[in-house]
Amino acid sequence: MPSNVISRKTVREALAVLIDTKFSSDWDVFNYKVKDFGGKARNIVVASAGSLRSITGAQAVESDSGFRFRIYVFVLYADDAQSWTAQNSEDALDGAEKDLTDLCNDNQSGTYWNRLYFYSESEAAEIIDEGGKRFRREILYVRTEKYS
């Protein structure tokens, strides 16, 4: 019987859909890296970060799939035209981190994974996007595991 392991693309897209349903319409959620957020103050990007495929049985069809993803949270630093302050930015970043933690805790198993969890501490920083806007950015590291 030929191998037919789960696609990392399928899992990445499912994770992005799950995040999109959790967050309000104030947030844009992307299942790929983007260059420009089009002025949106709150954005989340789900990006592939690696795989581990283990054959756990005597046949190739008995393989487990572990995928790593980086979830990027981008929050505009400040924008007077939108009455968006540095405090709004920090509050939104902290709120997103909490909501993403709740999402992972509440969805540890699902259609495309048997485990969903953070595998490392997050990293927050300030960055400037290609359009010249300053953003607060936090990277959260998640892993999914699908057992055969």
C-alpha positions as CSV (number, residue, x, y, z in Angstrom):
1,M,0.0,0.0,0.0
2,P,1.6,3.4,-1.0
3,S,2.2,6.1,1.5
4,N,-0.2,9.1,1.6
5,V,0.8,11.3,4.5
6,I,-1.0,14.4,5.5
7,S,0.1,17.6,3.8
8,R,1.7,20.4,5.8
9,K,-0.2,22.9,3.6
10,T,-3.5,21.3,4.7
11,V,-2.6,21.6,8.4
12,R,-1.3,25.2,7.9
13,E,-4.6,26.3,6.2
14,A,-6.7,24.5,8.9
15,L,-4.8,26.3,11.6
16,A,-5.3,29.7,10.0
17,V,-9.0,29.0,9.6
18,L,-9.2,28.1,13.3
19,I,-7.4,31.3,14.2
20,D,-9.6,33.4,11.9
21,T,-12.8,32.0,13.5
22,K,-11.4,32.9,17.0
23,F,-10.5,36.5,16.3
24,S,-12.8,39.4,15.5
25,S,-13.1,41.1,12.1
26,D,-10.6,43.7,13.5
27,W,-7.9,41.1,12.7
28,D,-6.8,39.9,9.3
29,V,-5.5,36.3,9.3
30,F,-3.2,35.0,6.5
31,N,-2.1,31.4,5.9
32,Y,1.1,32.7,4.2
33,K,3.6,35.5,4.6
34,V,2.6,38.8,3.2
35,K,4.6,41.9,2.4
36,D,1.9,44.6,3.0
37,F,-1.0,44.7,5.4
38,G,-2.8,47.4,3.5
39,G,-3.0,49.7,6.5
40,K,-4.7,47.1,8.7
41,A,-3.6,47.6,12.4
42,R,-4.0,44.0,13.5
43,N,-2.7,41.0,11.5
44,I,-1.9,37.3,12.1
45,V,0.2,35.2,9.7
46,V,0.6,31.4,9.9
47,A,3.8,30.2,8.2
48,S,5.4,26.8,7.9
49,A,8.5,26.3,9.9
50,G,9.5,22.6,9.5
51,S,8.5,19.0,9.5
52,L,9.4,15.7,11.2
53,R,8.1,12.5,9.5
54,S,8.7,9.3,11.5
55,I,7.8,5.8,10.3
56,T,6.5,4.1,13.4
57,G,5.6,0.7,12.1
58,A,6.7,-1.9,9.7
59,Q,5.2,-0.1,6.7
60,A,5.5,3.3,5.2
61,V,1.8,4.0,5.7
62,E,2.4,3.8,9.5
63,S,4.1,7.2,9.8
64,D,3.6,10.1,12.1
65,S,3.7,13.7,11.0
66,G,4.9,16.5,13.1
67,F,4.8,20.1,11.8
68,R,6.2,23.3,13.2
69,F,4.6,26.6,12.4
70,R,5.4,30.2,13.3
71,I,2.4,32.4,14.1
72,Y,3.3,36.0,13.6
73,V,1.2,38.7,15.3
74,F,1.7,42.1,13.7
75,V,0.1,45.1,15.5
76,L,0.6,48.7,14.1
77,Y,2.7,50.6,16.6
78,A,0.8,53.9,16.4
79,D,-1.3,55.9,13.9
80,D,-2.7,59.3,14.8
81,A,-5.1,59.1,11.7
82,Q,-6.7,56.0,13.2
83,S,-6.5,57.2,16.8
84,W,-4.3,54.2,17.4
85,T,-1.8,54.6,20.2
86,A,1.3,52.7,21.4
87,Q,-0.8,51.5,24.4
88,N,-3.4,50.2,22.0
89,S,-0.6,48.3,20.2
90,E,0.8,46.8,23.3
91,D,-2.7,45.8,24.6
92,A,-3.6,44.2,21.3
93,L,-0.4,42.3,21.2
94,D,-0.9,41.0,24.7
95,G,-4.5,40.1,24.0
96,A,-3.6,38.2,20.8
97,E,-1.0,36.2,22.7
98,K,-3.5,35.2,25.4
99,D,-6.2,34.3,22.8
100,L,-3.8,32.2,20.7
101,T,-2.8,30.4,23.9
102,D,-6.5,29.7,24.7
103,L,-7.0,28.5,21.2
104,C,-4.2,26.0,21.4
105,N,-5.3,24.8,24.8
106,D,-8.9,24.4,23.7
107,N,-8.0,22.6,20.4
108,Q,-5.2,20.2,21.4
109,S,-6.8,17.6,19.1
110,G,-8.7,18.1,15.8
111,T,-9.3,16.8,12.4
112,Y,-5.7,17.3,11.2
113,W,-3.8,16.8,14.4
114,N,-3.7,14.7,17.5
115,R,-1.7,17.3,19.4
116,L,-1.4,21.1,19.1
117,Y,0.9,23.0,21.4
118,F,3.6,25.7,21.9
119,Y,7.1,24.3,21.7
120,S,9.1,27.4,22.6
121,E,8.7,30.7,24.2
122,S,7.5,33.6,22.1
123,E,9.5,36.5,20.9
124,A,8.3,40.1,20.7
125,A,10.0,43.0,18.9
126,E,9.4,46.2,16.9
127,I,9.8,46.0,13.1
128,I,9.3,48.2,10.1
129,D,7.3,46.7,7.2
130,E,8.1,47.3,3.5
131,G,5.6,50.2,3.5
132,G,7.6,52.0,6.2
133,K,5.1,51.4,9.0
134,R,6.2,50.5,12.5
135,F,4.7,47.3,13.9
136,R,5.0,45.4,17.2
137,R,5.6,41.8,16.2
138,E,5.4,38.6,18.3
139,I,6.3,35.2,17.0
140,L,4.6,32.2,18.6
141,Y,6.0,28.8,17.9
142,V,3.4,26.0,17.6
143,R,3.7,22.3,16.7
144,T,1.1,19.8,15.5
145,E,1.4,16.1,15.6
146,K,-0.7,13.6,13.6
147,Y,-0.3,10.0,14.6
148,S,-0.8,7.1,12.2
